[in-house]
Structure formats: structure tokens, C-alpha cells
């Protein structure tokens, strides 16, 4: 946990008060954490879990074994996208 002192302008203070009331939170710290959890992913991606990374690597390895570095032509892409 990180402790921080913050200076809020009036609008930020109002927003945190609304979030605090809307979700029944006990203080502005919880309201700020709620706001970040709701909108933070739009700016910063959360770190993936190890299982997820391993799954993606496995999928990639399987794909490379099956197809190698074969490239798709524009015609094949059009057929695939039904264009």
C-alpha cells in the first residue's frame, strides 16, 4: 500500500464525494481506488497473470509449428473476412 497526500480541486472533490456516496464507501481514499479500478484500465493495462502468459505462448508455439511463418495473401484475407 502507498500513502499519498493529494490536493484536489473542487471538481475532483465533488466527483470523489459522488463516488463515495454512490458506492457507500467510507472515505475519499476508497472512492479514489474505486475510480481508478473503474477507469484505470483505459490508460494503463493491468499486468497479466502467469497462467495467461503461458497460455498465449503455448498458442503461439502451436500456431508456429502448424503454419510456420506462412503469410496470408490479401485474397485469402478477403475470403476469411467475407469481403
DSSP file (Angstrom, degrees, kcal/mol; ACC not computed):
  #  RESIDUE AA STRUCTURE BP1 BP2  ACC     N-H-->O    O-->H-N    N-H-->O    O-->H-N    TCO  KAPPA ALPHA  PHI   PSI    X-CA   Y-CA   Z-CA
    1    1 A X              0   0    0      0, 0.0     2,-0.4     0, 0.0     0, 0.0   0.000 360.0 360.0 360.0 142.9    0.0    0.0    0.0
    2    2 A X        -     0   0    0      2,-0.0     2,-0.4     0, 0.0     0, 0.0  -0.930 360.0-147.3-114.9 135.6    1.2    3.5   -0.8
    3    3 A X        +     0   0    0     -2,-0.4     2,-0.3     2,-0.0     0, 0.0  -0.868  24.5 170.8-101.9 135.9    0.4    6.6    1.2
    4    4 A X        -     0   0    0     -2,-0.4     2,-0.5     2,-0.0    -2,-0.0  -0.999  29.6-141.7-146.4 140.3    0.0    9.9   -0.6
    5    5 A X        -     0   0    0     -2,-0.3     2,-0.4     2,-0.0    -2,-0.0  -0.888  30.2-171.9 -96.7 131.0   -1.2   13.4    0.2
    6    6 A X        -     0   0    0     -2,-0.5     2,-0.6     2,-0.0    -2,-0.0  -0.936  22.1-141.9-126.4 148.1   -3.1   14.9   -2.6
    7    7 A X        -     0   0    0     -2,-0.4     2,-0.4     0, 0.0    -2,-0.0  -0.948  24.6-162.4-106.4 123.4   -4.5   18.3   -3.4
    8    8 A X        -     0   0    0     -2,-0.6     2,-0.1     4,-0.0    -2,-0.0  -0.840  12.2-135.1-107.7 140.2   -7.9   18.2   -5.1
    9    9 A X     >  -     0   0    0     -2,-0.4     4,-2.2     1,-0.1     5,-0.2  -0.368  40.5 -94.8 -79.6 174.6   -9.6   20.9   -7.0
   10   10 A X  H  > S+     0   0    0      1,-0.2     4,-2.2     2,-0.2     5,-0.1   0.883 123.8  50.3 -60.6 -41.2  -13.3   21.5   -6.4
   11   11 A X  H  > S+     0   0    0      2,-0.2     4,-2.6     1,-0.2    -1,-0.2   0.931 110.8  48.1 -65.1 -45.6  -14.5   19.3   -9.3
   12   12 A X  H  > S+     0   0    0      1,-0.2     4,-2.4     2,-0.2    -1,-0.2   0.890 111.1  52.3 -61.4 -38.9  -12.3   16.4   -8.3
   13   13 A X  H  X S+     0   0    0     -4,-2.2     4,-2.1     2,-0.2    -1,-0.2   0.909 110.1  48.0 -62.3 -43.2  -13.5   16.7   -4.8
   14   14 A X  H  X S+     0   0    0     -4,-2.2     4,-2.4     2,-0.2    -2,-0.2   0.914 110.9  51.2 -64.1 -43.5  -17.2   16.6   -6.0
   15   15 A X  H  X S+     0   0    0     -4,-2.6     4,-2.5     1,-0.2     5,-0.2   0.933 111.3  47.1 -60.9 -45.8  -16.5   13.6   -8.2
   16   16 A X  H  X S+     0   0    0     -4,-2.4     4,-2.6     1,-0.2    -1,-0.2   0.880 110.7  52.4 -64.9 -37.0  -14.9   11.7   -5.3
   17   17 A X  H  X S+     0   0    0     -4,-2.1     4,-2.3     2,-0.2    -1,-0.2   0.897 110.0  48.6 -64.3 -39.8  -17.8   12.6   -3.0
   18   18 A X  H  X S+     0   0    0     -4,-2.4     4,-3.1     2,-0.2    -2,-0.2   0.932 113.3  46.6 -66.2 -44.9  -20.3   11.3   -5.5
   19   19 A X  H  X S+     0   0    0     -4,-2.5     4,-2.2     1,-0.2     6,-0.3   0.918 111.7  52.3 -62.2 -42.8  -18.4    8.0   -6.0
   20   20 A X  H  <>S+     0   0    0     -4,-2.6     5,-2.4    -5,-0.2     4,-0.5   0.919 115.7  39.9 -58.4 -45.7  -18.1    7.7   -2.2
   21   21 A X  H ><5S+     0   0    0     -4,-2.3     3,-0.5     3,-0.2    -2,-0.2   0.895 113.3  54.5 -71.4 -41.0  -21.9    8.2   -1.8
   22   22 A X  H 3<5S+     0   0    0     -4,-3.1    -2,-0.2     1,-0.2    -1,-0.2   0.868 119.2  31.8 -63.5 -38.3  -22.9    6.1   -4.8
   23   23 A X  T 3<5S-     0   0    0     -4,-2.2    -1,-0.2    -5,-0.2    -2,-0.2   0.347 108.4-116.8-104.4   5.7  -20.9    3.0   -3.7
   24   24 A X  T < 5 +     0   0    0     -3,-0.5    -3,-0.2    -4,-0.5     2,-0.2   0.888  53.4 168.2  64.0  41.2  -21.3    3.5    0.1
   25   25 A X      < -     0   0    0     -5,-2.4    -1,-0.2    -6,-0.3     3,-0.1  -0.503  38.4-134.2 -88.2 157.5  -17.6    3.9    0.7
   26   26 A X  S    S+     0   0    0     -2,-0.2     2,-0.3     1,-0.1    -1,-0.1   0.752  77.0   3.9 -87.5 -23.0  -16.2    5.2    4.0
   27   27 A X  S  > S-     0   0    0      1,-0.1     4,-1.7    -7,-0.0     3,-0.2  -0.944  74.9 -97.9-153.0 174.8  -13.7    7.8    2.7
   28   28 A X  H  > S+     0   0    0     -2,-0.3     4,-2.8     1,-0.2     5,-0.2   0.761 116.3  64.3 -70.1 -24.3  -12.2    9.5   -0.3
   29   29 A X  H  > S+     0   0    0      2,-0.2     4,-2.2     1,-0.2    -1,-0.2   0.935 105.6  43.8 -62.8 -45.3   -9.3    7.1   -0.4
   30   30 A X  H  > S+     0   0    0     -3,-0.2     4,-2.4     2,-0.2    -2,-0.2   0.876 113.0  53.2 -65.0 -37.5  -11.7    4.2   -1.1
   31   31 A X  H  X S+     0   0    0     -4,-1.7     4,-2.5     2,-0.2    -2,-0.2   0.908 109.1  48.3 -64.6 -41.5  -13.5    6.5   -3.6
   32   32 A X  H  X S+     0   0    0     -4,-2.8     4,-2.4     2,-0.2    -2,-0.2   0.914 111.7  49.4 -65.1 -42.8  -10.3    7.2   -5.4
   33   33 A X  H  X S+     0   0    0     -4,-2.2     4,-2.4     2,-0.2    -2,-0.2   0.893 111.5  49.8 -62.1 -40.0   -9.4    3.5   -5.5
   34   34 A X  H  X S+     0   0    0     -4,-2.4     4,-1.9     2,-0.2    -2,-0.2   0.922 110.4  50.0 -64.0 -44.6  -12.8    2.7   -6.9
   35   35 A X  H  X S+     0   0    0     -4,-2.5     4,-2.4     1,-0.2     5,-0.3   0.917 111.9  48.0 -60.0 -44.6  -12.5    5.4   -9.6
   36   36 A X  H  X S+     0   0    0     -4,-2.4     4,-2.8     1,-0.2     5,-0.3   0.905 110.8  50.5 -64.7 -41.9   -9.1    4.0  -10.6
   37   37 A X  H  < S+     0   0    0     -4,-2.4     4,-0.3     1,-0.2    -1,-0.2   0.831 114.3  46.1 -66.6 -29.9  -10.4    0.4  -10.7
   38   38 A X  H  < S+     0   0    0     -4,-1.9    -2,-0.2    -5,-0.2    -1,-0.2   0.882 132.4  13.7 -77.7 -39.3  -13.3    1.6  -12.9
   39   39 A X  H >< S+     0   0    0     -4,-2.4     3,-1.0    -5,-0.2     4,-0.4   0.484 100.6  88.8-119.9  -6.0  -11.4    3.7  -15.4
   40   40 A X  G >X S+     0   0    0     -4,-2.8     4,-3.0    -5,-0.3     3,-1.7   0.828  79.1  65.7 -66.4 -32.2   -7.7    3.0  -15.0
   41   41 A X  G 34 S+     0   0    0     -5,-0.3    -1,-0.2     1,-0.3    -2,-0.1   0.729  91.2  65.3 -64.8 -20.8   -7.6    0.1  -17.5
   42   42 A X  G <4 S+     0   0    0     -3,-1.0    -1,-0.3     1,-0.1    -2,-0.2   0.740 117.7  25.1 -69.7 -21.9   -8.4    2.6  -20.2
   43   43 A X  T <4 S+     0   0    0     -3,-1.7     2,-0.4    -4,-0.4    -2,-0.2   0.792 131.1  27.6-109.5 -44.8   -5.0    4.2  -19.6
   44   44 A X  S  < S-     0   0    0     -4,-3.0    -1,-0.3     0, 0.0     2,-0.2  -0.985  75.8-131.4-127.2 127.0   -2.8    1.5  -18.1
   45   45 A X        -     0   0    0     -2,-0.4     2,-0.1    -3,-0.1    -4,-0.1  -0.521  24.9-120.1 -75.0 141.2   -3.1   -2.2  -18.7
   46   46 A X        -     0   0    0     -2,-0.2     2,-0.2     1,-0.1    -1,-0.1  -0.467  38.8 -94.9 -73.7 154.0   -3.1   -4.4  -15.6
   47   47 A X        -     0   0    0     -2,-0.1    -1,-0.1     1,-0.1     2,-0.1  -0.505  42.7-118.0 -72.7 136.9   -0.4   -7.0  -15.6
   48   48 A X        -     0   0    0     -2,-0.2     2,-0.1     1,-0.1    -1,-0.1  -0.362  28.1-106.0 -73.2 154.3   -1.5  -10.4  -16.9
   49   49 A X     >  -     0   0    0      1,-0.1     4,-1.9    -2,-0.1     3,-0.2  -0.412  28.2-114.2 -73.9 156.0   -1.4  -13.5  -14.7
   50   50 A X  H  > S+     0   0    0      1,-0.2     4,-2.6     2,-0.2     5,-0.2   0.874 116.0  55.7 -59.5 -39.5    1.3  -16.0  -15.3
   51   51 A X  H  > S+     0   0    0      1,-0.2     4,-2.2     2,-0.2    -1,-0.2   0.895 107.1  50.4 -61.6 -39.0   -1.2  -18.7  -16.5
   52   52 A X  H  > S+     0   0    0     -3,-0.2     4,-2.3     2,-0.2    -1,-0.2   0.923 110.5  48.1 -65.5 -44.8   -2.5  -16.3  -19.1
   53   53 A X  H  X S+     0   0    0     -4,-1.9     4,-2.4     1,-0.2    -2,-0.2   0.919 112.2  49.8 -62.2 -43.9    1.0  -15.5  -20.4
   54   54 A X  H  X S+     0   0    0     -4,-2.6     4,-2.3     1,-0.2    -1,-0.2   0.887 110.1  51.2 -62.2 -39.1    1.9  -19.2  -20.5
   55   55 A X  H  X S+     0   0    0     -4,-2.2     4,-2.4     2,-0.2    -2,-0.2   0.916 110.5  48.1 -64.5 -43.9   -1.4  -19.9  -22.4
   56   56 A X  H  X S+     0   0    0     -4,-2.3     4,-2.4     2,-0.2    -2,-0.2   0.907 111.9  49.6 -64.1 -42.3   -0.6  -17.2  -25.0
   57   57 A X  H  X S+     0   0    0     -4,-2.4     4,-2.5     1,-0.2    -1,-0.2   0.905 110.9  50.5 -62.9 -41.1    3.0  -18.5  -25.5
   58   58 A X  H  X S+     0   0    0     -4,-2.3     4,-2.5     2,-0.2    -2,-0.2   0.912 110.2  49.2 -63.1 -43.4    1.6  -22.1  -25.9
   59   59 A X  H  X S+     0   0    0     -4,-2.4     4,-2.4     2,-0.2    -2,-0.2   0.913 111.8  49.4 -62.0 -43.2   -0.9  -20.9  -28.5
   60   60 A X  H  X S+     0   0    0     -4,-2.4     4,-2.6     2,-0.2    -2,-0.2   0.924 111.4  48.2 -63.1 -45.2    1.8  -19.1  -30.4
   61   61 A X  H  X S+     0   0    0     -4,-2.5     4,-2.2     1,-0.2    -2,-0.2   0.907 112.2  49.4 -62.9 -42.1    4.1  -22.1  -30.4
   62   62 A X  H  X S+     0   0    0     -4,-2.5     4,-2.1     2,-0.2    -1,-0.2   0.913 111.7  49.1 -62.1 -43.7    1.3  -24.4  -31.6
   63   63 A X  H  X>S+     0   0    0     -4,-2.4     4,-3.2     1,-0.2     5,-0.5   0.920 111.1  49.3 -63.1 -44.4    0.5  -22.0  -34.4
   64   64 A X  H  X5S+     0   0    0     -4,-2.6     4,-1.8     1,-0.2    -1,-0.2   0.871 110.7  50.5 -65.6 -36.1    4.1  -21.7  -35.5
   65   65 A X  H  <5S+     0   0    0     -4,-2.2    -1,-0.2    -5,-0.2    -2,-0.2   0.899 117.5  40.3 -65.2 -39.7    4.5  -25.4  -35.5
   66   66 A X  H  <5S+     0   0    0     -4,-2.1    -2,-0.2    -5,-0.2    -1,-0.2   0.912 135.4  14.6 -76.8 -43.7    1.4  -25.8  -37.6
   67   67 A X  H ><5S-     0   0    0     -4,-3.2     3,-1.4     1,-0.2    -3,-0.2   0.575  82.5-159.9-112.5 -12.8    1.8  -22.9  -40.0
   68   68 A X  T 3<< -     0   0    0     -4,-1.8    -1,-0.2    -5,-0.5    -2,-0.1  -0.398  66.5 -36.5  64.3-141.8    5.4  -21.8  -39.7
   69   69 A X  T 3  S+     0   0    0     -2,-0.1    -1,-0.2     2,-0.0     2,-0.1  -0.051  88.7 153.6-106.5  32.6    5.9  -18.2  -41.0
   70   70 A X    <   -     0   0    0     -3,-1.4     2,-0.3    -6,-0.1    -3,-0.0  -0.361  34.2-142.8 -61.7 134.8    3.4  -18.6  -43.8
   71   71 A X        -     0   0    0     -2,-0.1     2,-0.4     1,-0.0    -1,-0.1  -0.775   9.4-124.9-103.0 149.1    1.9  -15.3  -44.8
   72   72 A X        -     0   0    0     -2,-0.3     2,-0.1     1,-0.0    -1,-0.0  -0.719  21.3-130.8 -92.0 138.3   -1.7  -14.8  -45.9
   73   73 A X     >  -     0   0    0     -2,-0.4     4,-2.2     1,-0.1     5,-0.2  -0.424  24.5-111.6 -80.2 163.7   -2.5  -13.1  -49.2
   74   74 A X  H  > S+     0   0    0      1,-0.2     4,-2.4     2,-0.2     5,-0.1   0.861 119.8  55.2 -62.8 -34.9   -5.0  -10.3  -49.5
   75   75 A X  H  > S+     0   0    0      2,-0.2     4,-2.1     1,-0.2    -1,-0.2   0.918 108.2  47.3 -64.2 -43.5   -7.3  -12.6  -51.4
   76   76 A X  H  > S+     0   0    0      1,-0.2     4,-2.4     2,-0.2    -2,-0.2   0.890 111.7  51.4 -64.5 -39.0   -7.2  -15.2  -48.6
   77   77 A X  H  X S+     0   0    0     -4,-2.2     4,-2.4     2,-0.2    -2,-0.2   0.904 108.2  51.4 -64.8 -41.4   -7.8  -12.4  -46.0
   78   78 A X  H  <>S+     0   0    0     -4,-2.4     5,-2.6     2,-0.2     4,-0.5   0.912 111.0  48.3 -61.2 -42.7  -10.8  -11.2  -48.0
   79   79 A X  H ><5S+     0   0    0     -4,-2.1     3,-0.8     1,-0.2    -2,-0.2   0.920 112.0  49.4 -63.6 -42.9  -12.3  -14.7  -48.1
   80   80 A X  H 3<5S+     0   0    0     -4,-2.4    -2,-0.2     1,-0.2    -1,-0.2   0.886 115.9  42.1 -63.7 -38.8  -11.7  -15.1  -44.4
   81   81 A X  T 3<5S-     0   0    0     -4,-2.4    -1,-0.2    -5,-0.2    -2,-0.2   0.415 108.9-124.8 -88.5   1.7  -13.4  -11.8  -43.6
   82   82 A X  T < 5       0   0    0     -3,-0.8    -3,-0.2    -4,-0.5    -4,-0.1   0.884 360.0 360.0  56.1  43.3  -16.2  -12.5  -46.1
   83   83 A X      <       0   0    0     -5,-2.6    -4,-0.2    -6,-0.1    -1,-0.1   0.421 360.0 360.0 -97.0 360.0  -15.5   -9.3  -48.0
